[in-house]
């Protein structure tokens, strides 16, 4: 099997093209099944965010170009349409790229922490779709460990930032006193919650969170402050808003030119600052043509410099050194696996079982079970999983009179063998 990755991002492709190939969360399951079903594709992971869409696959020899072809076909693009924008990483370069993405070295804002959570979400989707096997499962677990190590051992997270933070910084530059501003946030995901936290710290005059699902909007304002409103209240809220920041998972714009024109008329054409952090875009592009609107998209944010840039750039060099070491270790594991090293294979199988049971125990605690109950479940279930196959094989050996296997098992597990003499 060959490890291959394809992708386009904010550095290689304009937002209009990224919109075309973006895959929404509710479409990921079907997309993963489609990709996995392509000839020669053995494993598949899809990472799709506002800044990037990337495919990670294990493929059979000769199928290296299949994922790129699938991406064209799925989005009804002419063959070769993405060739000038699509990057390809092969084997250890694919490993290195995913490690770099996970720690924010490939992000628009260097070192931003949100991308790791997005990779974990992509992993969960692939896990639920059963499109991961030995190689990608191990790669993802290794990626999470690398990201944790880099965050712990370097200052890549010094003065942590995000696109939400950058959007707020941009608003501060355009408003003489942001504390007097009325702010409308659209959406209820992590980006919007981060923006709400930053704006609350700056004590803005009024903060409103609008979302299609009211319970999600309420959950955000309960943690950050502000007023939650349904998305149907958007026209009225737009008229009051000096600052609008939007980040939803909508497949089409939710704010069009006419809606903003009406809001400006009610505002007597007082200027409105708008930031669209969504891909696909939440705000129709022609809104930028309106005289009293200052509209910024996700691709504009790279112009905003953050205060911790120098510290993160120095840390990035340290992070790259750690990444290179971990790339070597992952490749060594793959080589051992290819050589059918029984120790490596046994350890990997045990680690997969451990990770699965640990995740279930953590979910029990998250759903209200006591730590003692979760620990007991973890210990009993993991013991049963680790011993199940050996126990079955030993029972079969005993029934068949296979004394050689029984003696080998006794030596392997350090148990006293029965003396048959």
C-alpha positions as CSV (number, residue, x, y, z in Angstrom):
1,X,0.0,0.0,0.0
2,X,1.1,3.6,-0.8
3,X,0.2,6.5,1.5
4,X,-0.9,9.5,-0.6
5,X,-2.5,12.9,0.1
6,X,-4.1,15.5,-2.1
7,X,-5.3,18.9,-1.2
8,X,-5.8,22.6,-1.9
9,X,-5.7,25.4,0.7
10,X,-5.7,29.1,1.2
11,X,-2.1,29.3,-0.1
12,X,-2.8,27.5,-3.4
13,X,-6.4,28.2,-4.3
14,X,-8.8,31.2,-4.2
15,X,-11.8,31.0,-1.9
16,X,-14.2,30.6,-4.9
17,X,-12.5,27.3,-5.9
18,X,-12.3,26.2,-2.2
19,X,-16.0,26.7,-2.0
20,X,-16.5,24.3,-4.9
21,X,-14.7,21.4,-3.4
22,X,-15.6,22.0,0.3
23,X,-17.4,19.0,1.9
24,X,-19.9,19.9,4.7
25,X,-20.0,17.8,7.9
26,X,-23.3,16.3,7.0
27,X,-21.9,15.1,3.7
28,X,-18.6,13.6,5.0
29,X,-20.0,10.2,5.7
30,X,-21.3,9.7,2.2
31,X,-18.2,11.2,0.7
32,X,-15.9,8.9,2.7
33,X,-17.8,5.8,1.5
34,X,-17.6,7.1,-2.1
35,X,-13.9,7.7,-1.9
36,X,-13.2,4.3,-0.1
37,X,-15.2,2.6,-2.9
38,X,-12.9,3.9,-5.6
39,X,-10.7,1.2,-7.3
40,X,-7.5,0.7,-5.4
41,X,-8.4,2.9,-2.4
42,X,-8.0,0.9,0.8
43,X,-8.3,3.7,3.4
44,X,-9.7,7.2,3.4
45,X,-9.7,10.4,5.5
46,X,-11.2,13.7,4.4
47,X,-10.2,17.0,6.1
48,X,-12.4,19.9,4.9
49,X,-12.3,23.3,6.7
50,X,-12.7,26.9,5.6
51,X,-9.0,27.0,4.6
52,X,-8.4,23.5,3.1
53,X,-9.8,20.4,1.6
54,X,-7.4,17.4,1.8
55,X,-7.7,13.7,1.1
56,X,-5.5,11.1,2.9
57,X,-5.6,7.6,1.4
58,X,-3.8,4.3,1.4
59,X,-3.9,3.1,-2.2
60,X,-2.8,0.0,-4.2
61,X,0.0,0.3,-6.7
62,X,-1.2,2.2,-9.8
63,X,-4.1,3.9,-8.0
64,X,-2.1,7.0,-6.8
65,X,-4.2,9.4,-9.0
66,X,-7.6,7.9,-8.1
67,X,-8.4,10.3,-5.2
68,X,-7.7,13.4,-7.3
69,X,-9.9,12.0,-10.1
70,X,-12.7,11.3,-7.5
71,X,-12.5,14.9,-6.3
72,X,-13.0,16.2,-9.8
73,X,-15.9,13.9,-10.5
74,X,-17.7,14.4,-7.2
75,X,-17.8,18.2,-7.7
76,X,-18.6,17.9,-11.4
77,X,-15.4,19.6,-12.4
78,X,-13.8,19.2,-15.8
79,X,-10.8,16.8,-15.8
80,X,-7.7,18.8,-14.8
81,X,-9.6,21.8,-13.5
82,X,-7.8,21.5,-10.1
83,X,-4.4,20.6,-11.5
84,X,-2.9,24.1,-11.0
85,X,-4.1,24.3,-7.4
86,X,-4.0,20.7,-6.1
87,X,-1.0,19.6,-4.2
88,X,0.1,16.0,-3.9
89,X,2.1,14.4,-1.1
90,X,3.6,10.9,-1.3
91,X,4.6,8.6,1.6
92,X,6.7,10.4,4.2
93,X,5.9,13.8,2.6
94,X,2.2,13.0,3.3
95,X,3.0,12.1,6.9
96,X,5.1,15.3,7.3
97,X,2.3,17.4,5.9
98,X,-0.3,16.1,8.2
99,X,2.0,16.6,11.2
100,X,2.6,20.2,10.1
101,X,-1.1,20.9,9.6
102,X,-1.9,19.5,13.0
103,X,0.3,22.0,14.9
104,X,-0.7,25.0,12.8
105,X,2.4,25.3,10.7
106,X,0.3,25.3,7.5
107,X,-2.4,27.6,8.9
108,X,-3.2,31.1,7.8
109,X,-2.4,32.3,11.3
110,X,0.8,30.4,12.4
111,X,0.2,28.1,15.3
112,X,-3.6,28.5,15.5
113,X,-5.0,25.7,17.7
114,X,-8.4,25.1,16.1
115,X,-7.0,22.9,13.3
116,X,-6.2,20.0,15.6
117,X,-9.8,19.8,16.8
118,X,-10.8,19.8,13.1
119,X,-8.5,16.9,12.4
120,X,-10.0,15.0,15.4
121,X,-13.4,15.6,13.9
122,X,-12.3,14.3,10.6
123,X,-10.9,11.2,12.3
124,X,-14.2,10.6,14.1
125,X,-16.1,10.8,10.8
126,X,-13.7,8.4,9.2
127,X,-13.9,6.1,12.2
128,X,-17.7,6.1,12.1
129,X,-17.6,5.4,8.3
130,X,-15.2,2.5,8.8
131,X,-12.8,3.9,6.2
132,X,-9.7,3.6,8.4
133,X,-7.4,0.6,8.7
134,X,-4.0,-0.1,10.2
135,X,-2.0,2.6,8.4
136,X,-4.3,5.7,8.7
137,X,-5.5,4.7,12.2
138,X,-1.9,4.6,13.4
139,X,-1.0,7.8,11.5
140,X,-3.9,9.7,13.1
141,X,-3.0,8.5,16.6
142,X,0.7,9.5,15.9
143,X,-0.5,12.9,14.7
144,X,-2.4,13.6,17.9
145,X,0.7,12.6,19.9
146,X,3.0,14.8,17.8
147,X,0.6,17.8,18.2
148,X,0.5,17.4,21.9
149,X,4.3,17.1,22.1
150,X,4.9,20.2,20.0
151,X,2.4,22.3,22.1
152,X,4.1,21.1,25.3
153,X,7.7,21.5,24.2
154,X,7.6,24.6,22.1
155,X,6.1,28.1,22.2
156,X,4.1,27.5,19.1
157,X,1.0,28.2,21.2
158,X,2.4,31.4,22.8
159,X,-0.3,34.1,22.7
160,X,-2.7,31.7,21.0
161,X,-4.7,33.0,18.1
162,X,-7.4,31.9,15.7
163,X,-9.3,33.3,12.7
164,X,-11.8,34.5,15.2
165,X,-9.2,36.4,17.1
166,X,-7.8,37.9,13.9
167,X,-11.3,39.0,12.9
168,X,-11.7,40.8,16.2
169,X,-8.2,42.4,15.8
170,X,-9.2,43.7,12.4
171,X,-12.4,45.2,13.8
172,X,-10.4,47.0,16.5
173,X,-8.3,48.6,13.8
174,X,-11.3,49.9,12.0
175,X,-13.3,51.1,15.0
176,X,-12.0,54.0,17.1
177,X,-13.6,52.5,20.2
178,X,-14.9,48.9,19.8
179,X,-16.5,49.1,23.2
180,X,-19.2,51.3,21.6
181,X,-20.0,48.8,18.9
182,X,-23.0,46.6,18.5
183,X,-22.0,43.1,17.3
184,X,-23.9,40.4,15.5
185,X,-22.4,36.9,15.4
186,X,-24.0,34.4,13.1
187,X,-23.5,30.7,13.8
188,X,-22.8,28.7,17.0
189,X,-19.7,26.7,16.3
190,X,-16.2,27.0,17.9
191,X,-15.2,29.9,15.7
192,X,-18.2,32.0,16.7
193,X,-17.8,31.1,20.4
194,X,-14.1,32.2,20.3
195,X,-15.2,35.5,18.7
196,X,-17.8,36.0,21.3
197,X,-15.2,35.4,24.1
198,X,-12.8,38.0,22.6
199,X,-15.6,40.5,22.1
200,X,-16.9,40.0,25.6
201,X,-13.4,40.7,26.9
202,X,-13.4,44.0,25.0
203,X,-16.8,44.9,26.6
204,X,-18.7,45.7,23.4
205,X,-21.9,47.6,23.9
206,X,-24.2,44.8,22.6
207,X,-23.5,41.2,21.5
208,X,-26.1,39.1,19.6
209,X,-25.6,35.5,18.5
210,X,-28.0,34.3,15.8
211,X,-28.3,30.7,14.8
212,X,-30.8,28.4,13.1
213,X,-30.9,26.1,16.1
214,X,-31.8,28.3,19.1
215,X,-30.5,25.9,21.7
216,X,-27.0,26.1,20.3
217,X,-27.1,29.9,20.3
218,X,-28.3,29.9,23.9
219,X,-25.5,27.5,24.8
220,X,-22.9,30.0,23.4
221,X,-24.3,33.1,25.2
222,X,-24.6,31.2,28.4
223,X,-20.8,30.7,28.3
224,X,-19.8,34.0,26.9
225,X,-22.6,36.5,27.5
226,X,-24.9,38.3,25.0
227,X,-28.3,37.7,23.5
228,X,-29.4,34.6,21.5
229,X,-31.9,35.1,18.6
230,X,-33.2,32.8,15.9
231,X,-31.8,33.1,12.4
232,X,-35.3,34.3,11.2
233,X,-34.6,37.5,13.2
234,X,-31.5,38.3,11.0
235,X,-33.0,41.3,9.0
236,X,-33.8,43.2,12.2
237,X,-30.5,42.4,13.8
238,X,-28.5,43.4,10.7
239,X,-30.0,46.9,10.9
240,X,-28.6,47.3,14.4
241,X,-25.2,45.8,13.9
242,X,-22.0,47.8,13.4
243,X,-20.0,44.6,13.2
244,X,-21.1,41.3,11.7
245,X,-19.0,38.1,11.9
246,X,-20.5,35.0,10.3
247,X,-19.3,31.3,10.3
248,X,-22.0,28.7,9.6
249,X,-22.1,25.4,7.7
250,X,-24.7,26.7,5.2
251,X,-24.4,25.5,1.7
252,X,-25.5,28.8,0.3
253,X,-25.2,32.5,1.3
254,X,-27.6,33.4,4.1
255,X,-27.0,37.2,3.7
256,X,-27.7,38.7,0.2
257,X,-27.2,42.1,-1.2
258,X,-30.9,43.1,-0.9
259,X,-30.9,42.2,2.8
260,X,-27.9,44.4,3.5
261,X,-29.3,47.3,1.4
262,X,-32.5,47.3,3.5
263,X,-30.4,47.2,6.7
264,X,-28.2,50.1,5.5
265,X,-31.3,52.2,4.8
266,X,-32.7,51.6,8.3
267,X,-29.2,52.5,9.6
268,X,-29.3,55.7,7.6
269,X,-26.1,54.4,5.9
270,X,-23.9,54.3,8.9
271,X,-21.0,52.0,7.9
272,X,-21.1,48.3,8.6
273,X,-18.1,46.1,9.0
274,X,-18.6,42.5,8.0
275,X,-16.3,39.4,8.2
276,X,-17.3,36.2,6.5
277,X,-15.3,33.2,8.0
278,X,-17.3,30.5,6.3
279,X,-16.5,28.3,3.3
280,X,-18.9,28.2,1.4
281,X,-19.4,31.9,2.0
282,X,-22.3,33.1,4.2
283,X,-22.4,36.6,2.7
284,X,-22.9,37.0,-1.0
285,X,-19.8,38.5,-2.6
286,X,-21.6,41.4,-4.3
287,X,-22.4,42.8,-0.8
288,X,-18.8,44.2,-1.0
289,X,-20.0,46.5,-3.8
290,X,-22.2,48.4,-1.4
291,X,-20.8,51.8,-0.6
292,X,-21.2,51.7,3.2
293,X,-20.1,48.1,3.7
294,X,-16.6,46.9,4.5
295,X,-16.7,43.2,3.8
296,X,-13.7,40.9,4.5
297,X,-13.5,37.3,3.6
298,X,-11.3,34.5,5.0
299,X,-8.6,35.2,2.4
300,X,-8.3,38.8,3.7
301,X,-7.3,37.9,7.2
302,X,-3.7,37.1,6.3
303,X,-3.1,40.9,6.1
304,X,-3.7,41.2,9.8
305,X,-0.4,40.7,11.7
306,X,-0.7,39.3,15.3
307,X,1.5,40.3,18.2
308,X,3.0,36.9,18.8
309,X,4.3,36.3,15.2
310,X,8.0,36.4,16.0
311,X,7.7,34.0,19.0
312,X,5.6,31.5,16.9
313,X,8.0,31.7,14.0
314,X,11.0,30.8,16.2
315,X,8.9,28.0,17.8
316,X,8.0,26.8,14.3
317,X,11.6,25.9,13.6
318,X,11.7,23.9,16.9
319,X,8.4,22.2,15.9
320,X,9.8,21.2,12.5
321,X,12.7,19.5,14.2
322,X,10.4,17.5,16.4
323,X,8.2,16.7,13.3
324,X,11.2,15.3,11.3
325,X,12.0,13.0,14.2
326,X,8.4,11.7,14.4
327,X,8.2,11.3,10.6
328,X,11.3,9.0,10.9
329,X,9.6,7.0,13.7
330,X,6.4,6.6,11.8
331,X,8.2,5.4,8.7
332,X,10.2,3.0,10.8
333,X,6.9,1.5,12.1
334,X,5.6,1.2,8.6
335,X,8.8,-0.6,7.5
336,X,8.5,-3.0,10.4
337,X,4.9,-3.6,9.6
338,X,5.7,-4.3,6.0
339,X,8.3,-6.8,7.2
340,X,5.6,-8.5,9.2
341,X,7.4,-7.9,12.5
342,X,5.2,-9.9,14.9
343,X,6.1,-7.7,17.9
344,X,5.1,-4.5,16.1
345,X,1.9,-6.1,14.8
346,X,1.0,-7.4,18.2
347,X,1.7,-4.1,19.9
348,X,-0.2,-2.1,17.3
349,X,-3.3,-4.4,17.6
350,X,-3.2,-3.9,21.4
351,X,-2.9,-0.2,21.0
352,X,-5.9,0.0,18.8
353,X,-7.9,-2.0,21.3
354,X,-6.7,0.2,24.1
355,X,-7.6,3.4,22.2
356,X,-11.1,2.1,21.4
357,X,-11.9,1.1,25.0
358,X,-10.4,4.3,26.4
359,X,-12.6,6.4,24.1
360,X,-15.7,4.5,25.2
361,X,-14.7,5.0,28.9
362,X,-14.2,8.7,28.3
363,X,-17.6,8.9,26.6
364,X,-19.2,7.2,29.7
365,X,-17.8,10.0,31.9
366,X,-18.9,12.7,29.5
367,X,-22.5,11.2,29.6
368,X,-22.6,11.3,33.4
369,X,-21.2,7.9,34.5
370,X,-18.9,7.9,37.6
371,X,-15.1,7.7,37.1
372,X,-15.1,4.5,39.1
373,X,-17.7,2.9,36.9
374,X,-15.8,4.0,33.7
375,X,-12.5,2.7,35.1
376,X,-14.1,-0.7,36.0
377,X,-15.5,-0.9,32.5
378,X,-12.1,0.0,30.9
379,X,-10.2,-2.6,33.0
380,X,-12.7,-5.4,32.4
381,X,-13.3,-4.7,28.7
382,X,-9.6,-4.2,27.8
383,X,-8.6,-7.4,29.7
384,X,-11.3,-9.4,27.8
385,X,-10.3,-7.9,24.4
386,X,-6.6,-8.6,24.9
387,X,-7.1,-12.1,26.1
388,X,-10.0,-13.1,23.8
389,X,-8.0,-14.4,20.8
390,X,-5.3,-16.1,22.8
391,X,-7.9,-17.8,25.0
392,X,-9.8,-19.1,22.0
393,X,-6.7,-20.4,20.3
394,X,-5.5,-22.1,23.5
395,X,-8.9,-23.8,24.1
396,X,-8.7,-25.0,20.5
397,X,-5.2,-26.3,21.1
398,X,-6.2,-28.1,24.3
399,X,-9.2,-29.7,22.5
400,X,-7.0,-30.8,19.6
401,X,-4.1,-32.1,21.8
402,X,-1.7,-29.5,20.4
403,X,0.9,-29.8,23.3
404,X,3.5,-27.8,21.3
405,X,1.3,-24.7,21.1
406,X,0.4,-25.0,24.8
407,X,4.0,-25.2,25.8
408,X,4.9,-22.2,23.6
409,X,2.1,-20.2,25.1
410,X,3.3,-21.1,28.6
411,X,6.8,-19.8,27.7
412,X,5.4,-16.7,26.0
413,X,3.3,-15.7,29.0
414,X,5.7,-16.9,31.7
415,X,3.3,-19.4,33.1
416,X,4.3,-22.8,34.5
417,X,3.5,-25.6,32.0
418,X,1.7,-28.7,33.0
419,X,4.2,-31.6,33.5
420,X,2.9,-34.5,31.4
421,X,5.6,-37.0,32.5
